[in-house]
Amino acid sequence: MRPLLINFPLGHMANDWAPGSIWLLAPAIAASMGLSPSEIGLLLAIHYMGAALGYLPAGILSDRISHQGRLLAATFWWVAVGYFFASVAPGFWSLAILLAIAGMGDAAWHPIATGVLVEQMPKRRGMVLGIHAMGGTLSEVGAPLSVGFLLAVFDWRTTLQISVIPAVIMGIVFIFFARHIPASNAKAVTRVELSQITRGWLKPAGLFLIGMISIYNMALMALMSMAPLYLQTDLSYSPAASGVVFATSMLLGSIMQPVIGRYSDSVDRHLVFIVGSILAIVCSTLAAMSTQTGIIVVAMVANMAILVSVRSSVLASAVEYASTRAATTLGFVFVMLDGVGALGAILAGYVGEIDLQNVLALAGFLSLISLLLSAILFARHRSLPAGSF
């Protein structure tokens, strides 16, 4: 299993590198095209809503075939070609559509790869999901950091073109590695099973879990979408300095993610999420109310890091609720995370039109709602039982 735990996080990092660069490219795109905060939020939301369309079909397809290696290899080339074409888009809407299409390739990687991992290591779901997620989060460290410095030399178009290089490299690697990915023993998912999965998520516990997952990611995406713009416009940070701040928060979250994921394997996952949400709310409140730049930046970094760190626990709780068809379940969960969660970027854009610091308060409010939903689940079940469907 060691090759999987090395190559899958690396593949995740490579596929997420170009999408991860968009967070820091957004202010440069805005300056180039004359976009307002609400338009930036809309651009990022379309990007991730479009990408969300790739999650569920990829999860279902992964559960229908036994050899997922070729599918995983294809995602790298989709990402590389898609974001390259986006880099030459002439206007707002063409850019938004091309980013959405490119994001589908990156989206397809996630349910397939995570489905393989949890099937191969079912007793260590939180840990392996945390290790896999660490690769993606590291892309959100390296990509913004590199973009911040590249923008001092190149425009946003050339910088985005450079950002597809990791996907090309891993695309070549996976041409050879794909054959070594273990074949799945699962039978193809049937319409009856899809109907059962749907009915399970429509139960009260499933709806509460969907709400918790979606609103949690709305808080994270609200912060991530506006943080670079806030740092550069309100706090007068350079693109390189804002890249360092953004990368620091992602790095801290990445380091904590497998640790917290492994810890959640032995305790109630909702309790882990509740504690994380409380800490995130405290950080949001502190950042929103402070007038000291240092305090605002530290609290904002801590806020994003905490929200990133509990992500693997959130994914593991969804897999355990469904208890079957990991790839299909994760495909659905990723749709909720990025599809519905992208609304956080839109809300943040409109709130930012008034004052970008208000976005910090918005993130705290959204974290409070997700905390309440998780607390209800925790109180009702203590832990969601496997086989609920």
Secondary structure as UniProt FT lines:
FT   HELIX           2..33
FT   HELIX           37..52
FT   TURN            53..54
FT   HELIX           55..64
FT   HELIX           69..86
FT   TURN            87..88
FT   HELIX           92..120
FT   HELIX           122..124
FT   HELIX           125..150
FT   TURN            151..153
FT   HELIX           156..162
FT   TURN            163..164
FT   HELIX           165..177
FT   HELIX           178..180
FT   HELIX           191..201
FT   HELIX           204..233
FT   HELIX           239..264
FT   TURN            265..266
FT   HELIX           269..289
FT   HELIX           293..309
FT   HELIX           311..322
FT   HELIX           326..334
FT   HELIX           335..340
FT   TURN            341..342
FT   HELIX           343..354
FT   TURN            356..357
FT   HELIX           358..381
FT   TURN            386..387
//
